[in-house]
């Protein structure tokens, strides 16, 4: 009679005599918190997580290997509620003194080592669960230079960012830490013509990137697996092997949204359309930054050194993060810059967080915090470079923007490529801002004022006066205390032909107001 085995999907804490036939797809050794050289536990992850406690580490250390099949029986099933998860299954199989593990020399079913997530799923997701680690396969098409850094625990390590592309030509940035940097560097030759296929196993997902976990993640380079060979063949069919495949890049550009815009399935809205949107979610707009709404101390915030969470007043001489729980002797500084953008249909207040601000001004908040040169408005000189520049912004329209009339829209991505900008302008005329702060275009597609056909000459002069004043008003460039006037389109080719100037119009209005007041008093 054939031996029967349990299914991982049926696991529960209600019994101990479990019997499984499984492949081990990932194994790592978790160090002790206070002594990194000592093994605290041996962990295995995949369809379900299994854990060897410290008391049994010596018995099982180096006796179980990845990608091999085993018969495993007798486990204690627990709900460990780990903050970082490698499996969708809530339960963990704990090894005990009764656990039995036997190697299977001839596997009875094929190895399916990875549960791959498509890059497009991450890029298009509204929310990312960064506690659930994922697998991604792709070809390395870009690289940055490695950098030295010190972790929040004071450990010296390395950091390397690469760019990975899948079969659908979607790209995502990947940040490698520690030994993975040394592992991949020999493969990143500038003249490489063969595809470098990597599997990023158990990486932490972010909105526009993935990053390795120091203990759990595994970088597999050109592994000899059927699914990897198939991926390689399909890439070679699309891109011949005689072309250089890895270029030097700045992965900040992977956040810019250029790749998303290049795919051609993006609609860019006017600012007026964005302000009138009643649908929650992301949308793209084009605009020129015309004001910085930040003072001396509100263009940055203090954050945890490990995550972007804001940290409040230190407890004693240490900062404690309410999100990740880490404590630090000091806090990091990150950008939080509020700006105003304008496109000829209206103006909008945008919030640029650290990543986007660093991308646009090229400097870190901590680098410019102590600069002595401050403008009268209080923000540092380095932020001045943002003004009068045209960008494509991916903004998040939230419920508060629609229902609570929140005027600030959060920026998710920025594209500063001039060519892409011109390709994705909305159909309506885009209005730029000149050196004097004045709009240099008029939207002629909108309703026009025909002075000759207006029967009430008094009314016609009022309308023209308001319109011309709107066209001539100076758009604020450096201070946010001035309010941008929305341009009122008008059919005027030459202001002088009307026989008056805005100054005369203003005096005429004041004169009329005085006359009307005198008449009412009589």
Backbone torsions as a table, in degrees:
resi	resn	phi	psi	omega
1	UNK	NA	131.5	-177.5
2	UNK	-68.4	143.3	179.2
3	UNK	-68.7	138.2	-179.5
4	UNK	-99.1	146.9	-179.1
5	UNK	-128.3	152.2	177.4
6	UNK	-84.0	158.7	176.1
7	UNK	-97.9	141.7	-178.9
8	UNK	-62.5	-30.9	-179.0
9	UNK	-69.4	-15.1	-178.7
10	UNK	-96.3	2.7	-174.9
11	UNK	-62.9	139.5	175.7
12	UNK	-155.0	166.2	-179.4
13	UNK	-77.6	5.8	-169.5
14	UNK	-82.0	-6.3	175.4
15	UNK	-149.5	168.3	-179.2
16	UNK	-112.9	-26.2	-172.4
17	UNK	-84.7	61.4	177.0
18	UNK	-83.3	148.3	-180.0
19	UNK	-138.8	115.7	-174.1
20	UNK	-123.6	152.5	169.6
21	UNK	-120.6	109.6	-168.9
22	UNK	-141.4	155.7	165.3
23	UNK	-92.5	142.5	171.7
24	UNK	-92.4	114.5	-175.0
25	UNK	-99.7	-18.6	177.2
26	UNK	-156.0	133.3	179.7
27	UNK	-138.0	134.0	176.3
28	UNK	-145.7	160.1	-178.7
29	UNK	-110.2	119.5	-178.0
30	UNK	-86.7	123.5	-178.5
31	UNK	-76.4	159.1	174.5
32	UNK	-67.4	147.5	-175.6
33	UNK	-63.9	-39.7	-174.4
34	UNK	-101.2	-6.3	176.9
35	UNK	-142.7	88.9	-174.6
36	UNK	-59.6	-19.3	-179.3
37	UNK	-80.1	-11.8	-178.2
38	UNK	-102.5	136.8	-179.9
39	UNK	-81.5	124.9	178.6
40	UNK	-89.2	-35.5	178.8
41	UNK	-163.4	161.7	171.9
42	UNK	-109.9	126.2	-175.6
43	UNK	-115.5	144.4	174.3
44	UNK	-129.4	136.0	-177.2
45	UNK	-132.9	160.9	-179.3
46	UNK	160.3	-120.7	177.4
47	UNK	-68.5	-24.3	174.7
48	UNK	-153.1	154.8	179.7
49	UNK	-96.7	139.8	175.3
50	UNK	-123.4	148.4	-173.9
51	UNK	-137.7	131.0	174.1
52	UNK	-101.8	114.3	-177.0
53	UNK	-69.9	165.7	-174.5
54	UNK	-55.7	-36.9	-177.1
55	UNK	-65.2	-21.9	-177.8
56	UNK	-110.9	6.2	-177.5
57	UNK	-59.0	-45.2	-177.0
58	UNK	-61.0	-36.2	-178.3
59	UNK	-67.7	-38.9	-172.0
60	UNK	-105.7	-6.6	-178.5
61	UNK	-60.3	126.9	179.0
62	UNK	67.3	15.5	178.1
63	UNK	-106.8	-3.0	178.4
64	UNK	-129.2	132.5	-176.8
65	UNK	-121.1	153.8	176.5
66	UNK	-70.7	151.0	175.8
67	UNK	66.9	17.7	175.0
68	UNK	-113.9	155.7	-178.5
69	UNK	-97.8	141.0	-179.6
70	UNK	-138.1	152.3	164.2
71	UNK	-94.6	123.8	-178.5
72	UNK	-127.4	134.4	-177.9
73	UNK	-142.6	156.9	175.3
74	UNK	69.0	93.4	-179.8
75	UNK	-133.0	156.1	169.1
76	UNK	-99.5	119.7	-176.9
77	UNK	-91.7	124.8	-178.2
78	UNK	-133.1	160.8	173.3
79	UNK	-106.4	97.2	-174.2
80	UNK	-79.4	-18.9	178.2
81	UNK	50.9	52.7	179.4
82	UNK	-68.1	145.7	177.3
83	UNK	-70.1	-33.7	176.4
84	UNK	-110.6	124.9	-172.8
85	UNK	-113.6	138.9	177.0
86	UNK	-108.7	-2.9	-176.8
87	UNK	-140.1	152.8	174.5
88	UNK	-80.0	-13.9	179.7
89	UNK	-79.4	130.4	-176.2
90	UNK	-72.3	-20.5	-172.9
91	UNK	-92.3	154.1	176.0
92	UNK	-122.8	135.7	176.8
93	UNK	-89.1	110.8	178.8
94	UNK	-91.8	126.4	173.6
95	UNK	-66.1	145.0	174.9
96	UNK	-132.0	-178.8	-179.9
97	UNK	-67.9	-13.6	-179.7
98	UNK	-96.5	-4.9	-176.7
99	UNK	-67.7	136.6	179.0
100	UNK	-120.3	133.9	179.1
101	UNK	-130.5	123.4	-179.6
102	UNK	-125.8	130.3	178.9
103	UNK	-71.7	137.3	176.2
104	UNK	-103.4	112.0	-175.0
105	UNK	-69.0	-36.5	-177.8
106	UNK	-119.8	94.5	-177.8
107	UNK	-56.5	141.4	-177.0
108	UNK	-96.6	-6.1	173.8
109	UNK	-148.7	152.6	-173.0
110	UNK	-69.7	154.2	177.2
111	UNK	-77.3	127.5	170.9
112	UNK	-120.7	88.8	-166.2
113	UNK	-75.5	-27.7	-169.0
114	UNK	-123.5	149.9	170.8
115	UNK	-114.3	87.9	-168.3
116	UNK	-74.6	136.5	173.5
117	UNK	-102.3	133.6	178.5
118	UNK	-74.6	139.1	-179.9
119	UNK	-59.7	-37.4	-179.5
120	UNK	-61.1	-30.7	178.6
121	UNK	-63.0	-40.4	179.9
122	UNK	-70.5	-44.7	-175.5
123	UNK	-66.5	-29.9	-176.0
124	UNK	-100.5	-2.4	-176.9
125	UNK	-71.8	140.7	175.4
126	UNK	-74.0	-37.4	179.0
127	UNK	-136.2	146.5	-179.8
128	UNK	-117.9	128.8	174.4
129	UNK	-89.9	94.3	-174.1
130	UNK	-79.0	1.2	175.0
131	UNK	-86.6	-16.5	-179.5
132	UNK	-97.9	108.8	-178.6
133	UNK	-73.1	149.4	-173.0
134	UNK	-131.6	168.1	174.8
135	UNK	-112.0	138.9	177.0
136	UNK	-137.4	139.0	174.8
137	UNK	-117.0	140.1	178.6
138	UNK	-172.7	173.3	175.8
139	UNK	-99.1	136.7	176.9
140	UNK	-75.1	120.1	-178.3
141	UNK	-119.7	-6.9	178.9
142	UNK	-152.1	157.8	-178.7
143	UNK	-149.8	152.5	168.6
144	UNK	-108.4	171.6	173.5
145	UNK	-78.2	142.5	178.3
146	UNK	-66.5	152.0	-179.4
147	UNK	-130.0	148.6	174.4
148	UNK	-87.5	143.9	175.3
149	UNK	-152.0	167.3	178.2
150	UNK	-120.1	128.1	-178.4
151	UNK	-73.4	172.3	179.0
152	UNK	-64.0	-19.9	178.2
153	UNK	-93.2	8.1	178.2
154	UNK	83.3	11.6	-178.6
155	UNK	-88.6	131.4	176.9
156	UNK	-79.0	133.9	-178.7
157	UNK	-152.9	-174.5	-179.6
158	UNK	-122.1	157.6	178.4
159	UNK	-136.4	135.5	178.0
160	UNK	-140.8	130.7	177.8
161	UNK	-106.1	133.0	176.3
162	UNK	-126.7	164.8	178.3
163	UNK	-116.1	128.0	-174.8
164	UNK	-117.3	138.1	-178.4
165	UNK	-125.0	140.0	-178.5
166	UNK	-101.7	-171.3	-175.9
167	UNK	-69.0	-21.5	179.1
168	UNK	-94.9	10.3	178.3
169	UNK	67.8	20.7	170.6
170	UNK	-82.7	141.3	-178.5
171	UNK	-121.0	150.1	176.4
172	UNK	-148.7	144.2	176.9
173	UNK	-76.3	147.7	179.4
174	UNK	-134.4	127.5	-179.5
175	UNK	-107.2	122.9	-179.7
176	UNK	-107.2	142.2	178.6
177	UNK	-124.4	157.7	169.9
178	UNK	65.0	-135.1	-175.1
179	UNK	-64.1	-23.1	179.8
180	UNK	-63.2	-29.8	178.6
181	UNK	-63.5	-48.8	177.7
182	UNK	-65.6	-30.3	-178.6
183	UNK	-66.9	-39.5	-173.3
184	UNK	-95.0	-21.7	-175.1
185	UNK	-53.5	-41.6	-179.6
186	UNK	-62.3	-18.6	-177.8
187	UNK	-91.6	-8.5	-172.4
188	UNK	-95.0	50.4	177.8
189	UNK	-68.8	142.0	-178.7
190	UNK	-63.4	-33.2	-176.8
191	UNK	-99.2	19.2	-176.3
192	UNK	-62.4	130.3	179.9
193	UNK	-113.9	-9.0	176.3
194	UNK	-94.5	141.4	-178.8
195	UNK	-64.8	136.0	175.7
196	UNK	-102.3	102.9	-177.4
197	UNK	-95.4	130.5	179.0
198	UNK	-126.3	148.3	169.3
199	UNK	-114.8	119.9	179.1
200	UNK	-94.7	100.5	-173.5
201	UNK	-97.6	127.1	179.9
202	UNK	58.1	57.8	175.5
203	UNK	-102.5	152.3	-179.0
204	UNK	-84.0	124.6	-178.2
205	UNK	-84.3	141.9	169.8
206	UNK	-123.2	178.8	-176.5
207	UNK	-64.9	-39.7	-176.4
208	UNK	-126.2	13.8	-178.9
209	UNK	-161.9	171.8	169.9
210	UNK	-130.2	155.3	179.4
211	UNK	-143.3	152.7	-175.5
212	UNK	-78.8	150.2	172.4
213	UNK	-97.6	134.4	-171.7
214	UNK	-55.4	-40.3	-174.0
215	UNK	-99.5	-37.6	-166.6
216	UNK	-90.7	-40.9	-171.6
217	UNK	-65.5	153.8	178.1
218	UNK	-135.6	129.5	175.5
219	UNK	-101.4	117.2	-179.2
220	UNK	-111.3	118.8	-175.2
221	UNK	-104.3	118.7	-178.9
222	UNK	45.4	50.0	179.6
223	UNK	-65.4	146.4	-177.2
224	UNK	-85.1	74.7	179.8
225	UNK	-128.9	150.7	-175.2
226	UNK	-58.9	-43.2	-177.9
227	UNK	-66.9	-30.4	178.5
228	UNK	-74.9	-40.1	177.8
229	UNK	-62.5	-40.5	178.0
230	UNK	-63.6	-42.5	178.4
231	UNK	-61.3	-44.4	-179.3
232	UNK	-61.7	-44.5	-178.7
233	UNK	-62.8	-39.9	-179.2
234	UNK	-70.5	-34.3	175.8
235	UNK	-67.3	-42.5	179.8
236	UNK	-65.0	-32.7	178.5
237	UNK	-66.8	-29.9	-178.8
238	UNK	-88.1	-36.6	-177.8
239	UNK	-129.2	111.7	-178.3
240	UNK	-57.5	153.6	-175.4
241	UNK	-79.4	1.0	179.6
242	UNK	-91.7	5.5	179.0
243	UNK	-104.0	146.1	176.0
244	UNK	-66.6	130.7	-168.2
245	UNK	-107.7	-18.4	-176.8
246	UNK	-121.0	122.6	-179.4
247	UNK	-113.7	159.4	175.8
248	UNK	-78.9	127.7	-177.2
249	UNK	-135.6	165.7	167.8
250	UNK	-107.8	110.9	-173.2
251	UNK	-67.4	-10.1	171.2
252	UNK	-59.1	-31.1	179.4
253	UNK	-67.4	-23.4	177.9
254	UNK	-68.2	-19.8	177.1
255	UNK	-86.9	-12.1	-168.6
256	UNK	-70.5	-19.1	-177.1
257	UNK	89.5	1.5	-179.1
258	UNK	-58.8	-42.7	-179.5
259	UNK	-63.5	-39.9	179.3
260	UNK	-64.4	-40.2	-179.8
261	UNK	-72.0	-33.3	-178.6
262	UNK	-67.1	-22.2	-178.3
263	UNK	-69.9	-15.6	171.9
264	UNK	82.4	5.5	-178.7
265	UNK	-107.2	24.0	-176.9
266	UNK	-111.6	134.1	174.8
267	UNK	-103.6	126.6	178.1
268	UNK	-96.8	125.7	-176.9
269	UNK	-96.0	160.8	169.4
270	UNK	-78.5	163.2	178.1
271	UNK	-64.4	-37.1	177.6
272	UNK	-59.5	-42.2	178.9
273	UNK	-66.3	-37.9	178.6
274	UNK	-65.3	-42.9	-179.9
275	UNK	-66.1	-29.3	-179.0
276	UNK	-93.5	0.8	-177.7
277	UNK	-65.7	135.4	177.4
278	UNK	-112.0	13.7	-179.0
279	UNK	-115.0	126.7	178.3
280	UNK	-71.2	149.3	176.7
281	UNK	127.4	177.9	-176.5
282	UNK	-79.5	149.1	170.4
283	UNK	-152.9	157.9	-178.4
284	UNK	-99.4	142.5	172.9
285	UNK	-135.3	160.1	174.4
286	UNK	-115.5	140.7	-179.8
287	UNK	-168.8	163.9	175.5
288	UNK	-107.0	130.8	177.5
289	UNK	-73.5	118.6	-176.3
290	UNK	-116.7	-6.8	179.6
291	UNK	-156.0	150.6	174.3
292	UNK	-117.4	114.5	-175.8
293	UNK	-91.2	51.8	-177.0
294	UNK	-133.0	142.3	177.0
295	UNK	-104.0	-154.8	-172.8
296	UNK	-66.3	-38.1	-172.3
297	UNK	-123.2	10.8	-177.8
298	UNK	-117.2	18.8	174.9
299	UNK	-97.6	2.3	179.0
300	UNK	-146.7	168.9	173.3
301	UNK	-146.4	160.4	178.6
302	UNK	-88.7	131.1	-176.5
303	UNK	-130.1	165.1	172.0
304	UNK	-60.4	146.3	179.6
305	UNK	-74.3	-16.9	-178.3
306	UNK	-99.2	-34.2	-179.3
307	UNK	-134.3	167.9	-175.5
308	UNK	-78.0	3.8	-175.8
309	UNK	-63.4	136.2	178.0
310	UNK	-67.2	138.4	175.9
311	UNK	-112.7	140.9	-176.6
312	UNK	-90.1	-158.4	-178.6
313	UNK	-56.5	134.4	-178.1
314	UNK	-63.1	147.7	174.9
315	UNK	-93.8	109.1	-172.7
316	UNK	69.3	-120.7	177.9
317	UNK	-113.1	22.4	-178.3
318	UNK	-134.4	149.6	175.8
319	UNK	-100.4	135.1	178.6
320	UNK	-115.5	129.3	-179.1
321	UNK	-86.8	127.3	179.5
322	UNK	-77.6	-10.7	-178.7
323	UNK	-94.8	-56.6	-176.1
324	UNK	-99.6	-8.6	175.0
325	UNK	83.7	-1.2	-178.4
326	UNK	-78.3	148.5	175.5
327	UNK	-116.9	145.6	-176.7
328	UNK	-141.1	153.9	177.9
329	UNK	-74.1	-18.4	178.7
330	UNK	-146.4	167.8	179.9
331	UNK	-111.6	156.1	173.8
332	UNK	-87.6	157.5	174.2
333	UNK	-107.0	131.5	178.8
334	UNK	-130.5	151.2	179.8
335	UNK	-71.3	145.6	169.0
336	UNK	-149.9	85.0	-169.2
337	UNK	-110.8	125.8	177.3
338	UNK	-98.3	126.5	-178.7
339	UNK	-129.2	168.4	173.4
340	UNK	-120.2	135.3	179.7
341	UNK	-118.1	151.9	-173.2
342	UNK	-139.7	143.4	-179.1
343	UNK	-138.8	6.9	-178.4
344	UNK	100.1	-20.9	175.1
345	UNK	-102.7	-13.0	-178.9
346	UNK	163.7	-177.3	177.5
347	UNK	-126.7	156.1	-175.6
348	UNK	-143.8	143.8	177.7
349	UNK	-93.4	125.4	-176.0
350	UNK	-119.3	144.6	176.5
351	UNK	-108.9	116.1	177.7
352	UNK	-98.8	120.5	176.7
353	UNK	-85.6	-174.1	-169.3
354	UNK	-59.8	-47.2	-174.3
355	UNK	-60.7	-46.1	-177.4
356	UNK	-70.4	-37.2	179.8
357	UNK	-68.0	-41.6	176.3
358	UNK	-60.7	-40.7	179.3
359	UNK	-60.2	-40.0	-173.5
360	UNK	-84.9	-36.1	-177.6
361	UNK	-101.7	-12.0	173.3
362	UNK	76.1	14.3	-178.7
363	UNK	-140.1	155.8	178.1
364	UNK	-85.5	153.7	-179.7
365	UNK	-60.4	-40.2	-178.4
366	UNK	-66.0	-27.4	-179.4
367	UNK	-69.5	-31.9	-173.3
368	UNK	-107.9	-0.3	-176.7
369	UNK	-59.7	-41.0	-173.9
370	UNK	-94.3	12.7	177.2
371	UNK	-64.0	136.2	-177.9
372	UNK	-77.9	-27.4	-176.0
373	UNK	-78.5	107.4	177.5
374	UNK	-122.5	141.4	175.7
375	UNK	-77.3	168.0	-177.0
376	UNK	-57.1	-31.3	179.8
377	UNK	-74.7	-15.0	172.6
378	UNK	107.0	-17.0	-178.7
379	UNK	-83.5	155.0	-176.2
380	UNK	-68.8	158.1	-176.0
381	UNK	-62.5	-28.8	-177.3
382	UNK	-61.1	-29.3	-179.3
383	UNK	-77.2	-13.4	179.0
384	UNK	-61.6	-25.4	-178.7
385	UNK	-66.5	-13.9	179.5
386	UNK	-76.4	-25.6	-172.1
387	UNK	-71.0	146.8	177.7
388	UNK	63.1	22.0	178.1
389	UNK	-109.0	140.9	-178.6
390	UNK	-92.2	134.7	179.5
391	UNK	-139.8	160.4	165.2
392	UNK	-103.0	125.9	-177.0
393	UNK	-113.9	133.9	168.4
394	UNK	-98.2	110.9	-175.1
395	UNK	-109.4	154.6	179.6
396	UNK	-103.9	113.3	176.9
397	UNK	-85.7	111.0	-176.8
398	UNK	-98.4	168.1	178.7
399	UNK	-58.9	-36.6	-179.0
400	UNK	-67.4	-29.4	176.4
401	UNK	-68.5	-31.9	-175.9
402	UNK	-88.6	-47.9	-171.2
403	UNK	-95.4	-33.4	-175.4
404	UNK	-104.5	4.9	178.2
405	UNK	58.3	36.5	172.9
406	UNK	-67.7	122.6	-173.2
407	UNK	-86.8	-5.9	-175.9
408	UNK	-102.8	126.1	-179.6
409	UNK	-110.4	131.0	-178.0
410	UNK	-81.4	134.0	178.9
411	UNK	-89.1	129.0	179.9
412	UNK	-97.4	-36.4	179.2
413	UNK	-147.1	157.3	176.9
414	UNK	-135.4	140.1	172.6
415	UNK	-122.9	125.3	-178.4
416	UNK	-111.9	12.3	-179.7
417	UNK	-76.4	119.2	-176.0
418	UNK	-62.9	-38.7	-179.1
419	UNK	-64.2	-46.6	178.9
420	UNK	-64.3	-37.0	178.8
421	UNK	-58.9	-48.6	-178.4
422	UNK	-65.7	-32.7	-179.4
423	UNK	-70.6	-26.2	-171.9
424	UNK	-113.6	19.4	176.9
425	UNK	-65.1	144.2	175.3
426	UNK	-60.9	162.9	-177.9
427	UNK	-62.8	-30.8	-179.9
428	UNK	-74.0	157.1	-178.8
429	UNK	-60.7	132.7	177.4
430	UNK	-92.8	130.2	-177.2
431	UNK	-103.5	124.7	177.2
432	UNK	-97.4	177.1	-178.8
433	UNK	-118.8	127.9	-178.4
434	UNK	-82.3	178.5	-179.4
435	UNK	-61.6	-28.0	179.6
436	UNK	-85.6	-1.5	178.2
437	UNK	88.3	9.7	-176.9
438	UNK	-102.1	147.2	175.8
439	UNK	-67.7	139.3	-179.3
440	UNK	-109.1	18.4	175.9
441	UNK	-150.0	156.8	178.3
442	UNK	-126.7	134.3	179.1
443	UNK	-77.3	100.1	-176.4
444	UNK	-80.5	-5.2	-179.7
445	UNK	-81.5	-11.9	-177.4
446	UNK	-86.3	178.5	179.5
447	UNK	-63.1	139.1	-176.8
448	UNK	-115.1	158.6	178.6
449	UNK	-103.3	118.7	178.2
450	UNK	-101.3	103.8	-174.2
451	UNK	-63.5	-38.3	-175.6
452	UNK	-64.0	-27.1	-175.2
453	UNK	-95.8	-1.6	-179.8
454	UNK	-84.1	126.2	-175.6
455	UNK	-75.5	-33.3	-177.7
456	UNK	-93.4	102.9	-177.2
457	UNK	-62.6	-34.6	177.8
458	UNK	-60.7	-45.3	-179.2
459	UNK	-65.0	-41.4	-177.3
460	UNK	-63.0	-40.0	179.3
461	UNK	-65.3	-40.0	178.4
462	UNK	-61.0	-44.8	-178.7
463	UNK	-63.5	-46.4	-179.4
464	UNK	-63.1	-41.0	-179.3
465	UNK	-59.5	-48.1	179.3
466	UNK	-60.6	-40.5	-176.6
467	UNK	-68.2	-46.6	-179.1
468	UNK	-65.8	-40.7	177.1
469	UNK	-58.8	-40.5	178.8
470	UNK	-62.8	-41.0	-178.9
471	UNK	-69.8	-31.1	-174.6
472	UNK	-93.0	-10.7	-174.8
473	UNK	-64.2	147.0	-179.0
474	UNK	-82.6	122.8	177.0
475	UNK	-74.0	130.0	-177.6
476	UNK	-63.2	137.8	-177.2
477	UNK	-112.4	-28.2	-173.9
478	UNK	-125.6	-23.1	-176.6
479	UNK	-116.9	144.9	-177.2
480	UNK	-95.6	0.0	-179.6
481	UNK	-74.5	-20.6	175.5
482	UNK	-85.1	146.1	-177.5
483	UNK	-102.9	132.1	178.1
484	UNK	-70.7	128.5	174.5
485	UNK	-84.8	136.2	176.1
486	UNK	-77.1	130.1	-176.4
487	UNK	-65.6	133.0	175.3
488	UNK	-102.1	112.3	-177.2
489	UNK	-63.9	143.4	-178.6
490	UNK	-153.2	144.9	-175.4
491	UNK	-86.7	76.1	178.8
492	UNK	-128.3	116.8	178.8
493	UNK	-91.6	-35.8	-178.3
494	UNK	-138.5	113.0	-176.0
495	UNK	-63.3	-33.4	-175.4
496	UNK	-66.8	-27.6	-179.9
497	UNK	-62.6	-20.9	-178.9
498	UNK	-77.5	-17.1	176.2
499	UNK	84.2	14.9	175.8
500	UNK	-151.8	163.6	176.1
501	UNK	-115.0	172.1	179.5
502	UNK	-66.6	-31.2	177.9
503	UNK	-65.2	-42.2	177.0
504	UNK	-64.4	-39.0	179.2
505	UNK	-61.3	-43.0	-179.4
506	UNK	-62.9	-43.2	178.9
507	UNK	-65.0	-40.2	178.7
508	UNK	-61.0	-40.9	-179.8
509	UNK	-64.4	-44.8	-179.5
510	UNK	-62.1	-38.9	179.5
511	UNK	-63.5	-44.2	179.5
512	UNK	-62.4	-40.9	-179.4
513	UNK	-61.9	-40.1	179.6
514	UNK	-66.4	-40.7	179.3
515	UNK	-63.9	-42.5	179.5
516	UNK	-63.9	-38.7	179.6
517	UNK	-66.1	-40.3	179.3
518	UNK	-64.0	-42.7	179.4
519	UNK	-62.9	-39.5	-178.1
520	UNK	-68.6	-32.8	179.6
521	UNK	-70.2	-31.6	177.9
522	UNK	-73.1	NA	NA
